[in-house]
C-alpha cells in the first residue's frame, strides 16, 4: 500500500512539474484580455460574454471553457454557479491582470513568460556545472547587451520594471514616513524618476535628485522638485543629505554593493543622514512563513540566472556589506510586500 507521505510527495512533484503551465495560462489570459473584458461589465459574466469580448470570428469556445476552468482552479478568477450557466468574476489575484490599473502586474507577467526572456533557465544547469551566467551562455552577451540590441525586449523589460516599481512604491509610501528627512534625497538608480516624484510630491519639503545612467535619465520627464543627473554609481554619486536605493543592489555582487554604499557615504553632506534601501531580505533558512517568501526565493533564482553576482540576501548578508561600507548601525522595517526597508546610518 502506498503511504500517505508518498502520495503527498507525488502530488507535490506534479505541482512543481506543471507549475509552468500556470504562468503560460496567465500569459494567455493577458493576451486575450479576459480580466479587462470581465471588468468592463457590471458584475460576473458568462463564458459567452467573455467570448464575445474577445471578438474572434473563429474562436474555439470549448478551448476557452477549459482555460477558464484551469484559471478558476488556480484561483486566478472566481466562478459562481447560476441557474443557467457558470458566471466568472475578478478576484484579488486577477485584478493585477488589469492593464490600465495603477497596481497592474500585467507587464511583469508578460516579460517573465516571454520565451526569449525565459530561455536562460534552460542553461542554468550548464552554468552551475561550468561556472558563468546562464543568460550569457544563452545570448552570447550579457542581459543588458541583449536588451541594447533588441528594442522590443528592452521595452518589455522597462514596462515590467515600471509596473513593479509602482506596486512597491505604493506599499512603501503607505508604510514608510519620509517626514524626518531633510534637504536633498538622492534616488540612486532611480530610472526615469517615477519613484522620486511620488516621494517629493507627498513630501514637498524635500528636494530630489534622480540619479541613473545618462541614457536612462535622458528620456525622463520633468518633475517639479526633481533634478535628473546622469552618471555611474560605481564611480561617484551626487551629494545629498539622504539616499534611496530601491531594488538596485540585488543586481550586483557584494563588492559592487559595497562600492555603491561607500560612494553614498562619501557624498552624504550630513553624518546624521541615512541610506534607505528597499530590497528583499531572505529568511535565513529559506523557509519563512511570510506569504511573499516563495516570491523572494524565486527572485533569487532570477538573479542567479541573469546577473553576474546578483543575489537576494539574508539580513546577515546585508549586515556584512553595510559594515564593510562603513555603516555601523541599521534598522529593518518589514512592510507588506516582497521588499523590506533597511535604514543604514554612519553613526
N, C-alpha and C positions, 0 to 999 in steps of 0.2 A: 504494500500500500504506500502511495506517495505521501510523504509527510507534509504537514501544513507549511513548514519552513521552505520546502522545495517548491510547493505551489506558489508561495509568496515570492520566492526568488525568480521563478519563471515569469510571473506576472510583471515583476519589476524589470526583468530583462526585456520583455516585449514593450513595456512602457518606454524604455530608453531607445530601443531599436526603431520604434515607429515615431519617435519624438520629432524627427524632421518633417513628418507629414503635417504636424500642427503648424509649423512655420510656413510650409507650402500652401496650406489651406488659408492661412491668414493673408498671404500674398494674393491668392485667388479672390478672396472676399474684397480686398482693396481694389484689385483690377476691375472687378465687377461693380464696385461702389455699393455693395449691399448695405453697409451701415448708413451711407448717405441716403439711399432710397427709403429705408425704414424711417430715418429721421425726418424726412420731408413729409411724412404722413402724420396725422394726428392720432397716434396710438398704434397698437400692434397691427400687423398686416399679414395677408395670406401669401402663400407661395406664388400664386398667380399675379398678385400685385408686385412682388419682387421681380418676377419675370417680365412684367410689363415695363417696370422701371429700367431694367437692363436694356430693353428695346431692340433685341436682336431678332430678325425675322426667322433665323434658323436655330433659335435657342433650344437646347435639349432640357426639357423641364424635369425629366427623371434624374438627369445628372445634377441639376440644381437642387432637387429634393435631397439627394444623397449627400451633397456638400453641406446643406443646411443641417441635416441630421448629425453629421460629424461635428460641425461648429457648435451645435447645441450641446452635444455630448461633452465637448471640451469646455463648455461654459463660456464660450465667446459670445453667443447670443442666447436669448431666452425663448422658450416655446411654451405656449399655453394652449390647451385644447379648448375648442369651441364646439358647438353643436354640429357644425358642418365640417370645418377644416381647421388644421393647426394654424395658430397665429404666432408670428415671430416679432420680437421686440429687442431693443437695445438693452444692455445691462452695463454695469460699471466698467467692464472689460471692453466691450465693443465700442463704447464711446470714444476710446482712444484711436479708433479707426476713422473717425470723422475728420476729413481732410482739412476742413476750414475751422475746426475747433481750436481754441487757444492752447489747450493741452494735448493736441494731437500727437500721436506717435507713428503716424502713417508713413512718413518719410524714413524714419528709422527702420520700420518693418520692411519697407521696400529695399533699402540698402542691404540689410542683413541677409535678405533672401535672394539678392541679385546673384546669379550664377558666377559672374566674374569676380565678385567680392568674396563669395563663399569658397571659391576653388582652392585657396591656400590651405584649407583644413585637410585636403587630401594629400598634402605634402608634410603634414605635421609629424608623422612617424619618421619620415626621412630626416627632417630637421632635428629630431631628438636623437636619432642614431648617429648622424654625421656632424651635428652642430649647425649653426646658421639659422636663418629665419625662413619659415615656410613661405611667407609672401615673396621673398626674394627668389626662392627656388621655383616659385610658380611664374612670376612675372619677368624674372631676369634682372629686375631693378627693384629698388625699394618701393613700398606702397606709395610714398609721396611722388616719386618719379613716374610711377604708373599713372597716378592721377594727373600729373602735368601733361602727359601725352594722351589722355583720354578725358576730354571735357565733359562728356555725359556722365561718366563715373564720378568725376570730381564734383559735378553739380549735385549728384545724388548723395555724395558724402557730406557736402556742405549743408544740404537741406536736412539730412538726418541729424547733423550736429546742432543745427538751429532749433529743431523741434525738441531735441533732448535738452538743450540749454534752456529753452523756455519752460519746460516742465520743472527742471531742477531749480531755476531761479524763482519760480513761483513758490516752491516749497521753502527755499532759503529765505525769501523776503517775508514769508509768513511766520518763520520760526527763528530768525536772527535779527537782532536790533543793531543797526549801524549808527545809532544816535551818538554813541560815545566817541566815534571817530572825529578827528579834527583835520582841517586843512585839505590836503590833496590825497586822494585814493588812486593808486595805480593798479589797473587791471592788467596783469601780466598774461600775455597770450589771450587777450580779450576778443580776438576775432574782429568783427566789424562793429563792435561797441554796443550790441543789444543789451547785454547784461549790465554794463556800467550805466547805460542810460536809464534802465529800470531803477538802479540804486540811487543815482543822482536826482532823478525825478521825485522819488519818495523822500530823499534826504537832501534838499537843495542847499543846505549849509556846506556840503562837500563839493570840492572841485574834482573832476575826474580826468585821468589820463588813460586813454585806451592804447595799450602798447602791444604791437604784434609785428610780424614781418611786413616790410614795406609793400609787397604786392597784395597783402591782405587789407591793410588799412587804406590803401589807395582806392578801394571800392566802397569804403564805409560812408554811410550817410552822416550829415552834420547833425549833432545833437547839442542842445543848449547845456552848457556846463561841462561838456566833454571835449577834450583835445585829443586828436588822434596822432600818435607818434609811431613811426616805423623804426625797426632796429632788430638786433639779435639778442635775445635774453641771456644767451650764454656769454656774451661779451660785456654788456652793460645795460642797466635798466634805469629809466628816468627817475629823478629824485621825487620822493613823496613822503608823506607822513605815515601812511599805511599802505599795504599791498594786498591785493586779492588775486588768488590763483585757483581757478576752478577747472577741475578735470584736465589739467595740463601735465602735472608731474608724473602721472601714471603712464604716460607715453615714453618715459625715459628711465634709464638705469640710475643707480644710486649716485654715481659720480656726477652725472649731469644734473640731477636734482640738487645735490649739494652746491654745485656751482651757481645755479639759479638762485637758491636761497641766500648764498653768500653775497651775490650781486644785489639782492633786495636789502640785505643788512647794510651793505656799504652805501646804498642810496637812501637809506632811511634818515630823514632830517631830524627826527626826534627819537631818542633812545626809549622813550615811553611808547613809541608806536608799535605796531604789530603786523605780522603777516597772517592773513586769513586764508586758509587752504580749504577748499571744498573738494573732497575726494573720497574714494572708497576706503573704508577700514575693514579689513577682513577679520573674521573670527579666528583666533589662534589655531583652532583645530579644524576649521572649515566646516563645522557642524553647528553653527549658531542657529537659534530657533527664530530669529528675525525673519519676517516674511520676504525680505529682499535678499537674504543670504544666497539663495540659488542664483539670482541675477548677478550678484557680486562675484561669485565664483566663476560664473560664465564669462563675465567681463575679463577676468584674469586669463582665461583661455584665449580670448580675443587678443589681449596684449601679447601673450606668448606666441601667437600665430603670425601677427602682423608687424610687431615693433621690436627693433633691436634694443634689448634691455628693458622694454616696457613691462610693467607688472603692477598688480594691485598689492597693497601692503597691509600687514597687521599693525597694530598700534606699536608694538615693539620695534618694528622696522621703521616706522615713521619717527619714533623717538631717536633712533640711532642717526638718521640723516639730519634731523633737526639739530641734534647736539653737535654733530660734525660741522654743521654750517654756522654754529655759534649761537643757537637759540637755546638758552638754558632752561626755559620754562615753557610749558604748553598746556592747553586746555582743550578737551574734546567735548563737543556738543552734538549729541545724537539728534537727528531730525528724521521725519517720516518719509525717507526716500532712500535710494541706493547710497548716496554720499553722506558723509558727516562733515561737520565743521571742525577744523583744528585751528586754534588761535595760538600763534607762536610769538614769544617775547624774547628780547635780548636779555632783559634782566627782570 
